[in-house]
Amino acid sequence: MTAAPELVTAVRSAKQYLTYVSAGLEEAGFRVFRPSGTYFVTTDIRPLGQTDGFAFCRALPERAGVGAIPNAVFYDHREEGALFVRFAFCKRTGVPEEAAERLRKAFAR
C-alpha cells in the first residue's frame, strides 16, 4: 500500500487485528471469511455443530462472555444467513485477543 504515513499506520493496525482475530476464530473452530475492507469478520458456525445464528448469538455471552451479530439480520431471506455470524474487531488493544481466547476455551473439543 502506498499512502501518507498516518494512513499506512492505520491500515497496518487494522490488518494486525484482522489477522490475529481471524486466526483465533479459526482456532476456536469457526470457518472464517476474511474481509477486504471492514471491521467485521463473518464466520460460519456449522463447524461448531450450530445452524441457528440467532440462537448461537443469544447463548454466546453466557457461554463465552463474547458478543456476535447474526448475519441473518442483513438478509431479505433470513434463512440464507442463518449459518453465519459476525464479530467486530475494531476494539481497544487486547479485547480481540481476549475474545478469541474465550471462544477457543468455550468451543474446545
Sine and cosine of phi, psi and omega as CSV:
sin_phi,cos_phi,sin_psi,cos_psi,sin_omega,cos_omega
0.00,0.00,0.65,-0.76,0.07,-1.00
-0.87,-0.49,0.83,-0.56,-0.02,-1.00
-0.20,-0.98,0.02,-1.00,0.09,-1.00
-0.88,0.48,0.56,-0.83,-0.07,-1.00
-0.78,0.63,-0.65,0.76,-0.02,-1.00
-0.92,0.38,-0.51,0.86,0.05,-1.00
-0.96,0.29,-0.64,0.77,0.05,-1.00
-0.88,0.48,-0.67,0.74,0.02,-1.00
-0.88,0.47,-0.69,0.73,0.00,-1.00
-0.90,0.44,-0.70,0.72,0.00,-1.00
-0.92,0.40,-0.67,0.74,0.02,-1.00
-0.88,0.47,-0.64,0.77,0.04,-1.00
-0.90,0.44,-0.72,0.69,0.02,-1.00
-0.90,0.44,-0.65,0.76,0.00,-1.00
-0.88,0.47,-0.62,0.78,0.02,-1.00
-0.86,0.52,-0.74,0.67,0.00,-1.00
-0.91,0.41,-0.66,0.75,-0.01,-1.00
-0.87,0.49,-0.74,0.67,-0.03,-1.00
-0.90,0.44,-0.72,0.69,-0.04,-1.00
-0.92,0.39,-0.76,0.65,-0.06,-1.00
-0.91,0.42,-0.66,0.75,0.03,-1.00
-0.86,0.51,-0.68,0.73,0.01,-1.00
-0.90,0.44,-0.65,0.76,0.01,-1.00
-0.90,0.43,-0.64,0.77,0.04,-1.00
-0.92,0.39,-0.64,0.76,0.06,-1.00
-0.89,0.45,-0.65,0.76,0.03,-1.00
-0.90,0.43,-0.46,0.89,0.04,-1.00
-0.98,0.18,-0.19,0.98,0.06,-1.00
0.93,-0.37,-0.05,1.00,0.02,-1.00
-0.97,0.23,0.48,-0.88,0.25,-0.97
-1.00,-0.01,0.81,-0.59,-0.14,-0.99
-0.94,-0.34,0.71,-0.70,0.12,-0.99
-0.96,-0.28,0.96,-0.27,-0.07,-1.00
-0.95,0.31,0.78,-0.62,-0.02,-1.00
-0.98,0.21,0.39,-0.92,0.05,-1.00
-0.99,-0.13,-0.39,0.92,-0.05,-1.00
-0.28,-0.96,0.79,0.62,0.03,-1.00
-0.50,-0.86,0.22,-0.97,0.04,-1.00
-0.99,-0.14,0.39,0.92,0.00,-1.00
-0.81,-0.58,0.61,-0.80,0.06,-1.00
-0.91,-0.42,0.83,-0.55,0.06,-1.00
-1.00,0.00,0.68,-0.74,0.00,-1.00
-0.78,-0.63,0.45,-0.89,0.09,-1.00
-0.99,-0.15,0.79,-0.61,-0.07,-1.00
-1.00,-0.06,-0.06,1.00,-0.01,-1.00
-0.87,0.50,-0.62,0.79,0.03,-1.00
-0.87,0.49,-0.30,0.95,0.03,-1.00
-1.00,-0.06,0.10,0.99,-0.01,-1.00
0.99,0.17,0.32,0.95,-0.05,-1.00
-0.94,-0.34,0.52,-0.86,0.03,-1.00
-0.69,-0.72,-0.05,1.00,-0.04,-1.00
-0.86,-0.51,0.98,-0.18,-0.04,-1.00
-0.86,0.50,-0.58,0.81,0.02,-1.00
-0.90,0.43,-0.76,0.65,0.00,-1.00
-0.89,0.45,-0.66,0.75,0.01,-1.00
-0.86,0.51,-0.75,0.67,-0.04,-1.00
-0.93,0.36,-0.54,0.84,0.05,-1.00
-0.92,0.39,-0.61,0.79,-0.05,-1.00
-0.99,0.11,-0.36,0.93,-0.13,-0.99
-0.87,0.50,-0.69,0.73,0.00,-1.00
-0.86,0.51,-0.66,0.75,0.01,-1.00
-0.95,0.30,-0.62,0.79,-0.06,-1.00
-0.95,0.30,-0.66,0.75,-0.12,-0.99
-0.77,-0.63,-0.12,0.99,-0.05,-1.00
0.95,0.32,0.47,0.88,-0.05,-1.00
-0.76,-0.66,0.57,-0.82,0.06,-1.00
-0.95,-0.31,0.53,-0.85,0.07,-1.00
-0.60,-0.80,0.25,-0.97,-0.01,-1.00
-0.89,-0.45,0.78,-0.63,0.06,-1.00
-0.94,0.34,0.80,-0.60,-0.02,-1.00
-0.90,0.44,-0.35,0.94,-0.03,-1.00
-0.84,0.55,-0.45,0.89,0.00,-1.00
-0.90,0.43,-0.27,0.96,-0.01,-1.00
-0.99,-0.16,0.04,1.00,-0.06,-1.00
-0.97,-0.26,0.61,-0.79,0.14,-0.99
-0.92,0.39,-0.60,0.80,0.05,-1.00
-0.94,-0.34,1.00,-0.04,-0.17,-0.99
-0.81,0.58,-0.53,0.85,-0.01,-1.00
-0.88,0.48,-0.45,0.89,0.01,-1.00
-0.94,0.35,-0.44,0.90,0.00,-1.00
-0.97,-0.23,0.10,0.99,-0.11,-0.99
-0.88,0.47,-0.41,0.91,-0.10,-0.99
-1.00,0.00,0.00,1.00,-0.15,-0.99
-0.83,-0.56,0.63,-0.78,0.12,-0.99
-0.73,-0.68,0.36,-0.93,0.00,-1.00
-0.80,-0.60,0.50,-0.87,0.02,-1.00
-0.86,-0.50,0.60,-0.80,0.09,-1.00
-1.00,-0.06,0.66,-0.75,0.06,-1.00
-0.87,-0.49,0.27,0.96,0.05,-1.00
-1.00,0.00,0.93,0.38,-0.08,-1.00
-0.84,-0.55,0.21,-0.98,0.04,-1.00
-0.91,0.40,0.37,-0.93,-0.03,-1.00
-0.77,0.64,0.72,-0.69,0.05,-1.00
0.99,-0.13,-0.49,0.87,-0.05,-1.00
-0.91,0.40,-0.75,0.66,0.02,-1.00
-0.88,0.48,-0.61,0.79,0.02,-1.00
-0.91,0.42,-0.69,0.72,0.02,-1.00
-0.90,0.43,-0.67,0.74,0.01,-1.00
-0.89,0.46,-0.69,0.72,0.02,-1.00
-0.88,0.48,-0.65,0.76,0.03,-1.00
-0.91,0.42,-0.68,0.73,0.03,-1.00
-0.88,0.48,-0.66,0.75,0.02,-1.00
-0.91,0.41,-0.66,0.75,0.05,-1.00
-0.85,0.52,-0.70,0.72,0.00,-1.00
-0.92,0.39,-0.66,0.75,-0.05,-1.00
-0.92,0.40,-0.52,0.85,-0.08,-1.00
-0.91,-0.41,0.32,0.95,0.02,-1.00
-0.87,0.49,0.65,-0.76,-0.02,-1.00
-0.95,-0.30,0.00,0.00,0.00,0.00
